[in-house]
Amino acid sequence: MTNQNLNQIVKEPSINNSSVLIVDDTIYNIQLLSLMLIRQGYKVSQATSGTQALDIVNESLPDIILLDIRMPDIDGYEVCTRLKANPVTKDIPIIFISSIEEPSEKVEAFAVGGVDYISKPFQLIEVLARIETHLRLCLLQKKLQVQNEQLQMAAALLTRSLQQERELSQMKSDFISVVSHEFRTPLTTIQSASELLEHYDWSKEEQVEQLHQIQTEVKHMTSLMEDVLFLSKTNAGKSKLNLNKFDLLSFCCQILRQTERSLTNSHILHSFFCILSSNTAIENIHLQNDLPKLTVEMDEKILRQILINLITNAIKYSPKDSTISLEFIVDQEYATFIVSDQGIGIPEEDLEKLFSAFYRGKNVGILPGTGLGLSIVKNCVDIHNGTISVESQLNIGTKFTVVLPISSNILVQI
């Protein structure tokens, strides 16, 4: 064959640098094929036995393999079978080259995974053309695979976008439903109280009572709007962590005093604070006068949101005279806040959507609520790079555990 005949086959640049493994126990065949392929720009490796071929493939993957069938140790069928059984090598195209002309042998070659069969004595230009064809097919297959993966990623992204759009639409619907319901009652009360003040003569005490009722309803609506705005801000990623140093014990005492004022003797509040770094344990910290100073660096506003919402929920969904337990555990890296109640519990099927906005458990009955509290808690915990978990049993109680990182080492002053 002349160089002019070989050069009649023009290959793409991506194929020129391809590597070819020639496996044949006849040295002359290996030399002839190697010379032709090297002249065409291919990288060639050689093996004179099946075992040697497998060793070479394990060290460096070729782009295509020319494989003889009859060899002294492992025949070509076995070599091909092993390569196709290996996930790493299964996609390498294998062209059988053999002097065997039996149709059954050719069928066997394709059955074990060969992509082509060339009979000896072979024509060099034919071998070259078939190598190029299968390399192009392999390259095309890889491109199609990449495109298929890209399409799958795009489809998954589109699916997520559609799901987010449905969730957003549902959230808007829930928002309208909840807000209209939550605003209707206080607005009606405000309107009634203002009309009574306008059209009837009231004593000073009665006027003050009506005004207090109006103020209470306004505070309720303001609180609801603040919750919605805070949730909207955090969902949009506009809320940032604002770390500052403060006394965690004093802060917790303030939260507990605020909580006690809202209990009105309807629940029993039990609290426990443990400082693991100094082995200090303080029971009922809000009743202590001389407390150690515990300086931490956290987001005070976010921590307040978390604790107030969890404690308020515990009170709301617990029967009167039951115990609300608050545990505060602090070490050198984390602050753990545990709020437990003896309330109605949460159905197992509700746990998955527990932190979704406007979602309320199926067993809340007529108890008031918007379904925003726990969603706000979850967003606050995420902003503070913490974790939240829940354990609950119906009619036994619920325990929320929040773990938040402390940005700097705690300083305890006894």
C-alpha positions in Angstrom: 0.0 0.0 0.0 1.4 3.5 -0.9 1.4 6.5 1.4 -1.0 8.2 -1.1 -3.6 5.4 -0.6 -3.3 5.7 3.2 -3.6 9.4 3.1 -6.9 9.1 1.1 -8.5 8.5 4.5 -8.7 11.9 6.2 -9.3 11.8 10.0 -10.6 14.4 12.4 -8.0 15.9 14.8 -9.8 14.3 17.7 -9.2 10.8 16.2 -5.5 11.4 15.1 -4.3 11.2 18.7 -6.3 8.1 19.6 -4.5 5.1 21.2 -4.8 1.6 19.7 -3.9 -1.6 21.5 -2.9 -4.4 19.1 -3.2 -8.0 20.6 -1.8 -10.8 18.4 0.6 -13.6 19.0 2.1 -13.2 15.5 4.9 -10.6 15.6 4.7 -9.9 11.9 1.0 -8.9 12.1 1.7 -6.6 15.1 4.7 -4.9 13.3 2.7 -4.3 10.1 -0.4 -2.9 11.9 1.8 -0.8 14.2 3.8 0.8 11.3 0.6 1.7 9.4 -1.2 3.2 12.5 1.9 5.2 13.7 2.2 6.7 10.2 -1.4 7.9 10.5 -0.7 9.5 13.9 -2.1 6.9 16.2 -0.5 6.0 19.5 0.1 2.2 19.5 0.7 -0.3 22.3 1.3 -4.0 21.7 0.5 -7.3 23.4 1.4 -10.8 22.3 -1.0 -12.6 24.8 -4.3 -12.2 26.4 -2.8 -11.8 29.9 -0.4 -9.1 28.7 -3.3 -7.3 27.0 -5.3 -7.2 30.2 -2.3 -5.9 32.1 -1.8 -3.1 29.6 -5.4 -2.1 29.7 -5.4 -1.9 33.5 -2.4 0.5 33.3 -3.7 2.7 30.6 -7.0 2.6 28.8 -6.7 2.5 24.9 -9.3 4.1 22.7 -9.8 1.0 20.6 -8.5 -2.6 20.6 -7.5 -4.9 17.7 -7.9 -8.4 19.1 -6.8 -11.8 17.7 -9.0 -14.8 18.7 -6.5 -17.7 18.8 -3.8 -17.1 21.4 -1.8 -19.5 23.6 -2.9 -18.4 27.1 -6.3 -16.6 27.0 -8.2 -16.5 23.8 -9.7 -13.3 22.4 -13.2 -14.2 23.4 -12.2 -14.5 27.1 -10.2 -11.2 26.9 -13.2 -9.4 25.4 -15.6 -11.0 28.0 -13.5 -9.8 30.9 -13.1 -6.3 29.5 -16.9 -6.0 28.9 -17.6 -7.2 32.5 -15.5 -4.3 33.9 -17.4 -1.0 34.2 -14.1 0.9 33.5 -13.3 -0.9 30.3 -16.7 -2.0 29.0 -17.1 0.9 26.5 -13.8 0.4 24.7 -14.6 -0.8 21.1 -13.0 -4.1 20.2 -12.4 -5.2 16.6 -11.6 -8.9 16.2 -8.9 -9.8 13.6 -8.7 -13.5 12.9 -8.1 -16.1 10.1 -11.1 -18.2 11.3 -13.8 -18.0 8.7 -16.4 -20.1 10.4 -19.7 -18.2 10.8 -20.2 -19.5 14.3 -16.9 -18.0 15.3 -17.9 -14.6 13.9 -21.2 -14.8 15.7 -19.4 -15.6 19.0 -17.2 -12.6 18.4 -20.2 -10.3 18.3 -21.9 -12.1 21.1 -19.1 -11.4 23.6 -19.1 -7.7 22.8 -17.0 -7.1 19.6 -18.0 -4.3 17.4 -16.5 -5.6 14.2 -14.7 -8.6 12.6 -11.8 -8.5 10.1 -10.6 -11.6 8.4 -7.0 -12.5 7.8 -5.2 -11.8 5.5 -6.4 -8.2 6.0 -6.1 -5.2 3.8 -4.4 -2.3 5.6 -6.7 0.3 4.2 -9.7 -1.7 5.3 -8.4 -2.0 8.8 -7.7 1.7 8.9 -11.1 2.6 7.6 -12.8 0.3 10.2 -10.7 1.7 13.1 -11.6 5.3 12.0 -15.3 4.4 11.7 -15.6 2.8 15.2 -13.5 5.6 16.8 -15.9 8.2 15.2 -18.9 6.1 16.4 -17.4 5.9 19.9 -16.7 9.7 19.9 -20.3 10.4 18.7 -21.7 8.1 21.4 -19.7 10.0 24.1 -21.0 13.3 22.7 -24.6 11.9 22.8 -24.0 10.7 26.3 -22.8 14.1 27.4 -25.8 15.8 25.7 -28.1 13.3 27.3 -26.7 14.0 30.7 -27.1 17.8 30.0 -30.7 17.2 28.9 -31.3 15.2 32.1 -29.8 18.0 34.2 -31.9 20.6 32.3 -35.0 18.5 32.8 -34.3 18.1 36.5 -33.7 21.8 36.8 -36.9 22.5 35.0 -38.8 20.1 37.3 -37.4 21.8 40.4 -38.3 25.2 39.0 -41.8 24.0 38.3 -42.0 22.5 41.8 -40.8 25.8 43.3 -43.3 27.7 41.2 -46.1 25.4 42.4 -44.9 25.8 46.0 -44.7 29.6 45.6 -48.2 29.7 44.1 -49.5 27.5 47.0 -47.7 29.8 49.5 -49.3 32.9 48.0 -52.7 31.2 48.2 -52.1 30.1 51.8 -50.9 33.6 52.6 -54.0 35.2 51.2 -56.2 32.7 53.1 -54.4 33.0 56.4 -53.9 36.8 56.4 -57.5 37.4 55.4 -58.7 35.1 58.1 -56.3 36.5 60.8 -57.0 40.1 59.9 -60.8 39.8 59.6 -61.4 39.1 63.3 -59.2 41.9 64.7 -60.4 44.4 62.1 -64.0 43.5 63.0 -63.2 44.0 66.7 -61.5 47.3 66.1 -64.4 48.5 64.0 -67.0 47.5 66.6 -65.0 49.1 69.4 -64.5 52.4 67.5 -68.2 52.6 66.6 -69.2 51.9 70.3 -66.8 54.7 71.4 -68.3 57.1 68.8 -72.0 56.5 69.3 -72.4 55.7 73.0 -71.5 57.5 76.2 -69.0 55.4 78.2 -67.4 55.9 81.6 -63.7 56.5 81.6 -63.0 52.9 82.6 -65.2 51.6 79.9 -63.5 53.8 77.3 -60.0 52.6 78.4 -61.2 49.0 78.2 -62.4 49.5 74.6 -59.1 51.3 73.7 -57.1 48.5 75.2 -59.0 46.0 73.1 -58.2 48.0 70.0 -54.5 48.2 70.9 -54.4 44.4 71.5 -55.8 43.7 68.1 -53.5 46.2 66.4 -50.5 44.5 68.1 -51.8 41.1 66.9 -51.9 42.3 63.2 -48.6 44.1 63.5 -47.0 40.9 64.8 -48.5 38.9 62.0 -47.2 41.3 59.4 -43.7 41.3 61.0 -43.7 37.5 60.8 -44.7 37.5 57.1 -42.1 40.2 56.2 -39.4 38.4 58.2 -40.2 35.1 56.4 -40.3 36.8 53.0 -36.9 38.5 53.7 -35.2 35.3 54.8 -36.7 33.3 51.9 -35.3 35.9 49.5 -31.8 35.5 51.1 -31.8 39.1 52.3 -31.3 38.3 56.0 -27.7 38.3 57.2 -26.1 37.1 60.4 -25.4 40.0 62.7 -23.0 38.6 65.4 -22.5 40.5 68.6 -21.2 39.7 72.1 -23.7 39.4 74.9 -24.3 37.6 78.2 -26.2 34.4 77.3 -27.3 33.8 80.9 -28.8 37.3 81.3 -30.4 37.0 77.8 -32.0 33.6 78.7 -33.2 35.0 82.1 -34.9 37.9 80.2 -36.6 35.4 77.8 -37.8 33.3 80.8 -39.2 36.4 82.7 -41.0 37.4 79.5 -42.4 33.9 79.2 -43.5 33.7 82.8 -45.5 36.9 82.4 -47.5 35.3 79.6 -48.1 32.0 81.5 -50.6 33.5 84.0 -50.2 30.4 86.2 -51.5 28.1 83.5 -48.3 26.1 83.0 -45.3 25.0 85.1 -42.0 26.3 83.7 -38.9 24.4 84.5 -35.5 25.5 83.2 -32.0 24.1 83.4 -28.6 25.6 82.3 -25.4 23.6 82.0 -22.0 25.1 81.1 -20.0 22.1 80.0 -16.7 24.0 79.8 -16.6 24.6 83.5 -18.9 21.8 84.7 -21.4 24.4 86.0 -25.0 23.4 86.2 -27.7 25.9 87.3 -31.3 24.8 87.9 -34.1 27.4 87.4 -31.8 30.1 86.3 -34.5 32.8 86.3 -34.7 32.4 90.1 -31.0 32.9 90.7 -29.6 36.2 91.9 -25.9 35.8 91.6 -25.4 34.1 88.2 -22.1 33.7 86.4 -21.5 35.9 83.4 -21.4 33.9 80.2 -20.3 36.0 77.2 -20.9 34.5 73.7 -20.9 35.9 70.2 -24.2 35.1 68.4 -27.0 36.9 66.6 -29.2 38.0 69.5 -32.2 39.0 67.4 -32.3 35.6 65.6 -31.8 33.7 68.9 -34.8 35.6 70.4 -37.0 34.7 67.4 -36.1 31.0 67.8 -36.7 30.8 71.6 -39.8 32.9 71.7 -41.5 30.9 68.9 -40.6 27.5 70.3 -41.7 28.5 73.8 -44.9 30.1 72.6 -45.7 26.9 70.6 -45.0 24.7 73.6 -47.4 26.8 75.7 -50.1 26.9 73.0 -50.3 23.2 72.4 -50.0 22.0 76.0 -52.8 21.5 78.5 -53.0 23.7 81.6 -51.0 22.8 84.6 -48.5 20.8 82.4 -44.8 21.4 82.5 -42.8 23.3 79.9 -39.1 22.3 80.1 -36.3 24.6 78.9 -32.7 23.3 78.8 -29.7 25.4 77.8 -26.4 23.6 77.3 -23.2 25.4 76.3 -19.7 24.2 75.5 -16.8 25.8 73.8 -18.2 25.5 70.2 -22.0 25.2 70.4 -25.0 26.4 72.3 -27.9 23.9 72.5 -31.5 24.9 73.4 -34.1 22.3 74.1 -37.8 23.1 74.5 -40.0 20.2 75.7 -43.7 20.1 76.4 -46.4 17.6 77.4 -48.8 18.7 74.8 -50.8 17.2 71.9 -47.8 16.0 69.9 -47.3 16.0 66.2 -48.6 13.3 63.8 -45.8 11.5 62.1 -47.2 12.3 58.6 -46.9 16.1 59.5 -43.2 16.0 60.5 -42.0 16.2 56.9 -43.8 19.5 56.2 -43.6 20.8 59.8 -41.3 23.8 58.9 -43.2 24.8 55.8 -44.8 28.2 55.9 -48.5 28.3 56.8 -48.5 24.5 57.4 -50.3 23.3 60.6 -50.6 19.8 62.0 -53.8 17.9 61.4 -54.5 17.6 65.1 -54.4 21.3 66.1 -58.2 21.6 66.0 -59.5 25.0 66.8 -56.3 26.2 68.4 -55.4 29.6 66.9 -52.3 29.9 64.8 -50.9 30.9 61.4 -48.4 28.1 60.7 -45.6 30.7 60.5 -43.8 30.2 63.8 -41.8 27.0 63.0 -41.0 28.2 59.5 -39.5 31.3 61.0 -37.6 29.1 63.5 -36.2 26.9 60.7 -35.1 29.9 58.6 -33.4 31.5 61.7 -31.6 28.3 62.5 -30.3 28.1 58.9 -29.2 31.7 58.9 -27.2 31.0 62.0 -25.7 27.8 60.4 -27.2 25.6 63.0 -29.4 22.5 63.1 -32.9 21.8 64.5 -34.5 18.4 65.2 -37.8 17.3 66.6 -39.1 14.3 68.6 -42.8 13.9 69.2 -45.4 11.5 70.3 -49.1 12.0 70.0 -50.8 13.1 73.3 -47.4 12.7 75.1 -45.4 15.7 74.1 -42.8 17.3 71.7 -39.2 18.2 72.1 -37.3 20.6 69.8 -33.6 20.7 69.9 -31.7 23.6 68.4 -27.9 23.6 68.1 -26.2 26.9 67.2 -22.4 27.5 66.7 -20.6 30.0 69.0 -18.3 32.1 66.8 -15.8 32.8 69.6 -14.7 30.9 72.7 -17.1 31.5 75.6 -15.9 33.5 78.6 -17.3 32.4 81.9 -17.0 34.7 85.0 -18.2 33.2 88.2 
